[in-house]
């Protein structure tokens, strides 16, 4: 069978954040409700001149700079923070990255799950055409009503993955376990900027989808629980990853081992929820922060999108993978961020009239300069 998987994986996080201690003070509650209760510390905040396209471009440019764009003829852009009801964000991204015009570009949506659909499609495509490569993007801004129960689970970021028939980081397994049910645990009608949700129901359905997807994975001939050195889960908040890890262990009748999940939670605690990118930020966190060399080991991955679709699949980490990571750049990106006050956070949360131009707040190469005649204007500062 043809080997397909990740040749590279990278991410981008905006330069400012608000600490959850500021939200706790605003709400008059103990900060440990956030730091221990949901396991979160910071919320990444995009500037008014940043959105899913600029963040995606920053994440992908790291890969393009190192590996080039040769062979990329498909861009699959997963998001639930769409900027247009018709035109795919992938098309804007395609121009910013200066990719070949002989390229297909589409946008995928199913809550937080769609990046996994994109990854599986990409692997199938490069297995059929091993001389081609696919750029998979997961980019989102998680935004909830202020002073709501979901406010502490906001965040923003983008993850880029280069999928090819010559993977250097991880081989994606051919077996998946799938589960879908029509439920209303989280949704956002077209007339709303922020979602509607039932937090308790969503947590319960997430765990149910995990078990059902795992059982389907097993019935399809997947690896046994003991074959996995680590697990990565969709992480709307890091405590959810711990709950999922415990639930899956108990389902399999084995002792809970927190070390199988903790390295994959480090970045998410500092960033918050980035929806479609949350699972893959967890994978990047595991690859960057695992103390032992993971080369040759198996990692289990569970993807969940409310509404709801879940998928469990496996990845084999390849020997020498550390030579193809962006660990130092990504750690520096997180370390060099700036904290803002609650008032400044509130100002960034509010929408502004982009027809008058956007203030220069992005730290990166790409920015949204404004909107002219209902057209979004993106610029490359290096052009």
LUMLO-221316 format. One record per residue (C-alpha): y, z, x; residue in three letters; residue number from 1. Coordinates in Angstrom, 1 decimal, always signed. Layout:
N
      c2      c3      c1  residu  num
       Y       Z       X     ALA  NUM
...
//
This chain:
383
      c2      c3      c1  residu  num
    +0.0    +0.0    +0.0     UNK    1
    +3.5    -0.9    +1.2     UNK    2
    +5.5    +2.1    +2.5     UNK    3
    +8.9    +2.5    +0.9     UNK    4
   +11.5    +5.2    +1.0     UNK    5
   +14.7    +6.6    +2.5     UNK    6
   +16.0    +4.9    +5.7     UNK    7
   +19.0    +7.2    +5.4     UNK    8
   +20.6    +9.8    +3.2     UNK    9
   +24.2   +11.0    +3.3     UNK   10
   +26.7   +12.8    +1.1     UNK   11
   +30.4   +13.4    +0.6     UNK   12
   +32.2   +16.4    -0.8     UNK   13
   +35.9   +16.7    -1.6     UNK   14
   +38.1   +18.6    +0.8     UNK   15
   +39.2   +21.5    -1.5     UNK   16
   +37.3   +24.1    -3.5     UNK   17
   +38.0   +27.1    -5.7     UNK   18
   +36.0   +30.2    -5.0     UNK   19
   +34.1   +31.7    -8.0     UNK   20
   +35.7   +35.0    -7.2     UNK   21
   +39.0   +33.5    -8.5     UNK   22
   +37.3   +32.5   -11.7     UNK   23
   +35.8   +36.0   -12.0     UNK   24
   +39.2   +37.6   -11.6     UNK   25
   +40.7   +35.2   -14.2     UNK   26
   +37.9   +36.1   -16.7     UNK   27
   +38.0   +39.8   -15.8     UNK   28
   +34.3   +40.0   -14.8     UNK   29
   +32.4   +41.2   -11.8     UNK   30
   +32.2   +38.4    -9.2     UNK   31
   +28.5   +39.1    -8.7     UNK   32
   +27.9   +37.6   -12.2     UNK   33
   +28.4   +34.3   -10.3     UNK   34
   +27.3   +35.0    -6.8     UNK   35
   +24.1   +36.7    -7.9     UNK   36
   +23.7   +35.9   -11.5     UNK   37
   +23.8   +32.1   -11.1     UNK   38
   +23.8   +32.0    -7.3     UNK   39
   +27.0   +30.1    -6.9     UNK   40
   +30.0   +30.6    -4.6     UNK   41
   +32.3   +27.6    -4.7     UNK   42
   +33.3   +24.7    -6.9     UNK   43
   +34.2   +21.4    -5.1     UNK   44
   +37.3   +19.9    -6.6     UNK   45
   +38.3   +16.2    -6.3     UNK   46
   +41.9   +15.3    -5.9     UNK   47
   +43.7   +13.2    -8.5     UNK   48
   +43.2   +10.2    -6.2     UNK   49
   +39.4   +10.8    -6.0     UNK   50
   +36.7    +9.8    -8.5     UNK   51
   +33.1    +8.7    -8.5     UNK   52
   +33.9    +5.4    -6.8     UNK   53
   +35.9    +6.9    -3.9     UNK   54
   +33.4    +9.7    -3.3     UNK   55
   +30.5    +7.1    -3.4     UNK   56
   +32.3    +4.9    -0.9     UNK   57
   +32.8    +7.9    +1.5     UNK   58
   +29.1    +8.8    +1.3     UNK   59
   +27.9    +5.3    +1.7     UNK   60
   +30.2    +4.3    +4.5     UNK   61
   +28.4    +6.8    +6.8     UNK   62
   +25.3    +4.8    +6.3     UNK   63
   +26.9    +1.4    +6.6     UNK   64
   +28.6    +2.5    +9.9     UNK   65
   +25.3    +3.6   +11.4     UNK   66
   +22.9    +1.0   +10.0     UNK   67
   +25.0    -1.9    +8.9     UNK   68
   +24.8    -3.7    +5.6     UNK   69
   +22.3    -6.4    +6.5     UNK   70
   +19.6    -6.8    +3.9     UNK   71
   +21.4    -4.9    +1.2     UNK   72
   +21.4    -7.1    -1.9     UNK   73
   +21.3    -4.4    -4.6     UNK   74
   +23.6    -1.4    -5.4     UNK   75
   +22.3    +1.0    -8.1     UNK   76
   +25.0    +3.5    -9.1     UNK   77
   +23.9    +6.5   -11.0     UNK   78
   +26.5    +8.6   -12.8     UNK   79
   +27.3   +10.4   -16.0     UNK   80
   +31.0   +10.4   -15.1     UNK   81
   +31.6    +6.7   -15.9     UNK   82
   +35.1    +5.3   -15.5     UNK   83
   +34.6    +2.3   -17.7     UNK   84
   +32.5    +1.5   -20.8     UNK   85
   +31.7    -2.0   -19.5     UNK   86
   +32.3    -2.6   -15.8     UNK   87
   +29.9    -0.8   -13.5     UNK   88
   +31.3    +1.5   -10.9     UNK   89
   +28.9    -0.3    -8.5     UNK   90
   +31.2    -3.3    -8.6     UNK   91
   +34.2    -1.4    -7.4     UNK   92
   +32.1    +0.2    -4.7     UNK   93
   +30.7    -3.2    -3.6     UNK   94
   +34.2    -4.4    -2.7     UNK   95
   +35.2    -1.3    -0.9     UNK   96
   +32.1    -1.4    +1.3     UNK   97
   +32.6    -5.2    +1.9     UNK   98
   +29.0    -6.0    +1.0     UNK   99
   +27.7    -9.5    +0.7     UNK  100
   +28.7   -11.4    -2.5     UNK  101
   +25.1   -12.2    -3.0     UNK  102
   +24.4    -8.8    -4.4     UNK  103
   +23.4    -7.3    -7.8     UNK  104
   +25.4    -4.3    -8.9     UNK  105
   +24.6    -2.1   -11.9     UNK  106
   +25.3    +1.4   -13.2     UNK  107
   +22.6    +3.7   -14.7     UNK  108
   +23.0    +6.6   -17.0     UNK  109
   +20.7    +9.4   -18.4     UNK  110
   +22.5   +12.7   -17.8     UNK  111
   +21.6   +14.1   -14.4     UNK  112
   +18.3   +12.1   -14.1     UNK  113
   +19.4    +8.5   -13.5     UNK  114
   +19.5    +8.6    -9.7     UNK  115
   +15.8    +9.2    -9.8     UNK  116
   +15.3    +6.1   -12.0     UNK  117
   +17.5    +4.2    -9.5     UNK  118
   +15.4    +5.4    -6.6     UNK  119
   +12.1    +4.5    -8.2     UNK  120
   +13.5    +1.0    -9.1     UNK  121
   +14.7    +0.6    -5.6     UNK  122
   +11.3    +1.5    -4.1     UNK  123
    +9.5    -1.0    -6.4     UNK  124
   +12.0    -3.7    -5.5     UNK  125
   +11.8    -3.4    -1.7     UNK  126
    +7.9    -3.2    -2.0     UNK  127
    +8.2    -6.7    -3.6     UNK  128
   +10.8    -7.9    -1.2     UNK  129
   +10.4    -5.9    +2.1     UNK  130
   +13.1    -7.8    +3.9     UNK  131
   +15.7    -6.5    +1.4     UNK  132
   +17.4    -3.1    +1.1     UNK  133
   +18.9    -1.1    -1.8     UNK  134
   +21.8    +1.2    -1.8     UNK  135
   +21.3    +4.0    -4.3     UNK  136
   +24.3    +6.1    -5.2     UNK  137
   +24.6    +9.3    -7.2     UNK  138
   +28.2   +10.3    -7.8     UNK  139
   +29.6   +12.7   -10.4     UNK  140
   +32.3   +15.1   -11.3     UNK  141
   +30.9   +18.1   -13.4     UNK  142
   +33.8   +19.3   -15.5     UNK  143
   +33.6   +21.9   -18.4     UNK  144
   +36.2   +23.4   -20.6     UNK  145
   +38.2   +26.1   -18.8     UNK  146
   +37.3   +29.7   -19.8     UNK  147
   +34.0   +28.4   -21.2     UNK  148
   +30.5   +29.6   -20.2     UNK  149
   +30.0   +26.4   -18.3     UNK  150
   +33.1   +26.6   -16.2     UNK  151
   +31.4   +28.3   -13.2     UNK  152
   +28.9   +25.4   -13.0     UNK  153
   +31.4   +22.7   -12.2     UNK  154
   +31.4   +20.7    -9.0     UNK  155
   +31.8   +17.2    -7.5     UNK  156
   +30.2   +15.0    -4.9     UNK  157
   +28.3   +11.9    -4.1     UNK  158
   +25.0   +11.2    -2.4     UNK  159
   +24.1    +7.8    -0.9     UNK  160
   +20.5    +6.7    -0.1     UNK  161
   +19.5    +3.5    +1.7     UNK  162
   +16.1    +2.5    +0.4     UNK  163
   +13.9    +0.1    +2.4     UNK  164
   +10.4    -0.8    +3.4     UNK  165
   +11.0    +0.7    +6.9     UNK  166
   +11.9    +4.3    +5.9     UNK  167
   +13.0    +6.6    +8.7     UNK  168
   +13.6    +9.8    +6.8     UNK  169
   +11.1   +10.0    +3.9     UNK  170
    +8.4    +8.0    +2.3     UNK  171
    +8.6    +8.2    -1.5     UNK  172
    +5.2    +8.6    -3.1     UNK  173
    +3.9    +6.1    -5.6     UNK  174
    +2.7    +8.7    -8.1     UNK  175
    +5.1   +10.3   -10.7     UNK  176
    +4.8   +12.6   -13.6     UNK  177
    +7.1   +11.8   -16.5     UNK  178
    +8.3   +13.6   -19.7     UNK  179
   +10.9   +12.7   -22.3     UNK  180
   +11.9   +14.4   -25.5     UNK  181
   +14.9   +13.8   -27.8     UNK  182
   +16.8   +17.1   -27.8     UNK  183
   +20.5   +18.2   -28.0     UNK  184
   +20.8   +20.6   -25.1     UNK  185
   +23.7   +18.9   -23.4     UNK  186
   +25.7   +15.8   -24.5     UNK  187
   +29.2   +14.3   -24.3     UNK  188
   +30.4   +12.0   -27.1     UNK  189
   +32.7    +9.2   -26.1     UNK  190
   +35.7   +11.0   -27.6     UNK  191
   +35.3   +14.0   -25.2     UNK  192
   +36.3   +14.5   -21.6     UNK  193
   +34.0   +17.6   -21.3     UNK  194
   +30.4   +18.1   -22.6     UNK  195
   +28.9   +20.1   -25.4     UNK  196
   +25.9   +22.2   -24.5     UNK  197
   +23.5   +25.0   -25.4     UNK  198
   +23.0   +26.7   -22.1     UNK  199
   +20.1   +28.9   -23.1     UNK  200
   +18.2   +26.0   -24.8     UNK  201
   +18.9   +23.7   -21.8     UNK  202
   +17.3   +26.2   -19.4     UNK  203
   +14.2   +26.6   -21.5     UNK  204
   +13.8   +22.8   -22.0     UNK  205
   +14.4   +22.2   -18.3     UNK  206
   +11.4   +24.5   -17.5     UNK  207
    +9.3   +22.9   -20.2     UNK  208
   +10.0   +19.5   -18.9     UNK  209
    +9.1   +20.7   -15.4     UNK  210
    +5.7   +21.9   -16.5     UNK  211
    +5.0   +18.7   -18.6     UNK  212
    +6.1   +16.4   -15.8     UNK  213
    +3.9   +18.4   -13.3     UNK  214
    +0.9   +18.1   -15.6     UNK  215
    +1.4   +14.4   -15.9     UNK  216
    +1.8   +14.1   -12.2     UNK  217
    -1.5   +15.9   -11.7     UNK  218
    -3.3   +13.8   -14.3     UNK  219
    -2.1   +10.7   -12.4     UNK  220
    -3.8   +11.9    -9.2     UNK  221
    -0.8   +13.6    -7.5     UNK  222
    -1.0   +16.2    -4.7     UNK  223
    -2.0   +19.7    -5.4     UNK  224
    +0.6   +22.6    -5.4     UNK  225
    -0.8   +23.8    -2.0     UNK  226
    -0.1   +20.4    -0.4     UNK  227
    +3.7   +20.9    -0.6     UNK  228
    +5.6   +22.7    +2.1     UNK  229
    +8.8   +22.8    +0.1     UNK  230
   +10.2   +21.9    -3.3     UNK  231
   +13.6   +20.5    -4.4     UNK  232
   +14.8   +20.7    -7.9     UNK  233
   +17.7   +19.5   -10.0     UNK  234
   +20.2   +22.3    -9.5     UNK  235
   +23.0   +22.7   -12.1     UNK  236
   +23.3   +26.2   -10.4     UNK  237
   +21.2   +27.4    -7.5     UNK  238
   +19.5   +30.2    -9.5     UNK  239
   +18.0   +27.5   -11.7     UNK  240
   +16.2   +26.2    -8.6     UNK  241
   +14.8   +29.6    -8.0     UNK  242
   +13.7   +29.9   -11.6     UNK  243
   +12.0   +26.5   -11.5     UNK  244
   +10.2   +27.4    -8.3     UNK  245
    +8.9   +30.6    -9.8     UNK  246
    +7.9   +29.0   -13.0     UNK  247
    +5.9   +26.2   -11.3     UNK  248
    +4.2   +28.7    -9.0     UNK  249
    +3.1   +30.8   -12.0     UNK  250
    +2.0   +27.7   -13.9     UNK  251
    -0.3   +27.0   -11.0     UNK  252
    -1.5   +30.6   -10.7     UNK  253
    -0.2   +31.1    -7.1     UNK  254
    +2.2   +33.7    -5.7     UNK  255
    +5.9   +32.8    -5.7     UNK  256
    +7.1   +31.8    -2.2     UNK  257
   +11.0   +31.7    -2.2     UNK  258
   +11.0   +30.0    +1.2     UNK  259
    +9.7   +26.9    -0.4     UNK  260
   +13.0   +26.4    -2.2     UNK  261
   +15.7   +28.4    -0.4     UNK  262
   +16.7   +25.9    +2.4     UNK  263
   +17.3   +23.3    -0.4     UNK  264
   +19.8   +25.6    -2.1     UNK  265
   +22.3   +26.2    +0.7     UNK  266
   +24.6   +23.2    +0.1     UNK  267
   +24.5   +23.4    -3.6     UNK  268
   +25.7   +27.0    -3.6     UNK  269
   +28.8   +25.8    -1.7     UNK  270
   +29.5   +22.7    -3.8     UNK  271
   +28.5   +23.4    -7.4     UNK  272
   +26.9   +21.0    -9.8     UNK  273
   +27.2   +17.3    -8.9     UNK  274
   +25.0   +16.1   -11.8     UNK  275
   +23.0   +13.0   -10.7     UNK  276
   +23.5   +14.0    -7.0     UNK  277
   +22.3   +17.6    -7.4     UNK  278
   +18.6   +17.0    -6.6     UNK  279
   +19.4   +14.8    -3.7     UNK  280
   +22.1   +17.2    -2.3     UNK  281
   +19.2   +19.7    -2.4     UNK  282
   +17.0   +17.3    -0.4     UNK  283
   +19.8   +16.8    +2.1     UNK  284
   +20.2   +20.6    +2.4     UNK  285
   +16.5   +21.0    +3.0     UNK  286
   +16.4   +18.3    +5.7     UNK  287
   +19.5   +19.8    +7.4     UNK  288
   +18.6   +23.5    +7.2     UNK  289
   +14.9   +23.9    +7.3     UNK  290
   +14.1   +25.9   +10.5     UNK  291
   +10.8   +24.2   +11.1     UNK  292
   +10.4   +20.5   +11.8     UNK  293
    +9.3   +19.0    +8.5     UNK  294
    +7.9   +15.8   +10.0     UNK  295
    +4.6   +15.0    +8.3     UNK  296
    +5.0   +17.5    +5.5     UNK  297
    +5.1   +16.9    +1.8     UNK  298
    +8.1   +17.8    -0.4     UNK  299
    +7.9   +18.0    -4.2     UNK  300
   +10.9   +16.8    -6.2     UNK  301
   +11.8   +17.5    -9.8     UNK  302
   +14.5   +15.5   -11.5     UNK  303
   +15.9   +16.6   -14.9     UNK  304
   +18.5   +15.0   -17.2     UNK  305
   +19.4   +16.8   -20.4     UNK  306
   +18.7   +15.0   -23.6     UNK  307
   +16.0   +15.0   -22.0     UNK  308
   +14.1   +13.2   -19.3     UNK  309
   +12.2   +14.8   -16.4     UNK  310
   +10.2   +13.4   -13.5     UNK  311
    +8.1   +15.1   -10.8     UNK  312
    +7.3   +13.0    -7.7     UNK  313
    +6.6   +13.6    -4.0     UNK  314
    +8.1   +12.5    -0.7     UNK  315
    +6.5   +12.7    +2.8     UNK  316
    +9.0   +13.6    +5.5     UNK  317
    +8.6   +11.2    +8.4     UNK  318
    +8.3   +12.3   +12.1     UNK  319
   +11.6   +11.9   +13.9     UNK  320
   +13.6   +12.2   +10.7     UNK  321
   +16.2   +14.4   +12.3     UNK  322
   +17.4   +11.5   +14.4     UNK  323
   +18.5    +9.8   +11.3     UNK  324
   +20.4   +12.5    +9.5     UNK  325
   +24.1   +13.2    +9.4     UNK  326
   +23.7   +17.0    +9.8     UNK  327
   +26.7   +17.7   +12.1     UNK  328
   +29.1   +15.6   +10.1     UNK  329
   +28.0   +17.1    +6.8     UNK  330
   +28.2   +20.7    +8.0     UNK  331
   +31.6   +20.0    +9.4     UNK  332
   +32.7   +18.5    +6.1     UNK  333
   +31.7   +21.7    +4.3     UNK  334
   +33.2   +24.0    +6.9     UNK  335
   +36.6   +22.3    +7.1     UNK  336
   +37.3   +22.4    +3.3     UNK  337
   +40.4   +24.3    +2.0     UNK  338
   +40.4   +27.0    -0.6     UNK  339
   +42.9   +26.8    -3.5     UNK  340
   +44.2   +29.4    -5.9     UNK  341
   +43.2   +29.5    -9.6     UNK  342
   +46.6   +27.9   -10.5     UNK  343
   +46.0   +25.0    -8.1     UNK  344
   +42.5   +24.6    -9.5     UNK  345
   +43.9   +24.4   -13.0     UNK  346
   +46.4   +21.8   -11.9     UNK  347
   +43.6   +19.6   -10.4     UNK  348
   +41.5   +20.1   -13.6     UNK  349
   +44.1   +18.6   -15.8     UNK  350
   +44.5   +14.9   -16.1     UNK  351
   +47.6   +13.2   -14.9     UNK  352
   +49.2    +9.8   -15.8     UNK  353
   +47.8    +7.5   -13.1     UNK  354
   +50.0    +4.7   -14.2     UNK  355
   +52.7    +6.4   -12.2     UNK  356
   +50.5    +6.5    -9.1     UNK  357
   +48.3    +9.2    -7.7     UNK  358
   +49.4   +11.9    -5.2     UNK  359
   +47.7   +11.5    -1.8     UNK  360
   +45.1   +14.3    -1.9     UNK  361
   +41.9   +12.7    -0.7     UNK  362
   +41.0   +13.5    +2.9     UNK  363
   +38.9   +10.4    +3.3     UNK  364
   +39.2    +6.7    +3.9     UNK  365
   +39.2    +5.6    +0.3     UNK  366
   +41.4    +6.6    -2.6     UNK  367
   +42.4    +5.8    -6.1     UNK  368
   +46.0    +4.7    -5.8     UNK  369
   +46.7    +4.6    -9.5     UNK  370
   +46.2    +2.5   -12.6     UNK  371
   +48.2    -0.7   -13.3     UNK  372
   +47.9    -2.5   -16.7     UNK  373
   +44.8    -0.4   -17.4     UNK  374
   +43.2    -1.6   -14.1     UNK  375
   +42.1    +1.0   -11.5     UNK  376
   +43.5    +0.3    -8.1     UNK  377
   +41.3    +1.4    -5.2     UNK  378
   +42.5    +1.2    -1.6     UNK  379
   +40.9    +1.4    +1.9     UNK  380
   +43.3    +3.2    +4.2     UNK  381
   +41.6    +1.5    +7.2     UNK  382
   +42.2    -2.0    +5.7     UNK  383
//
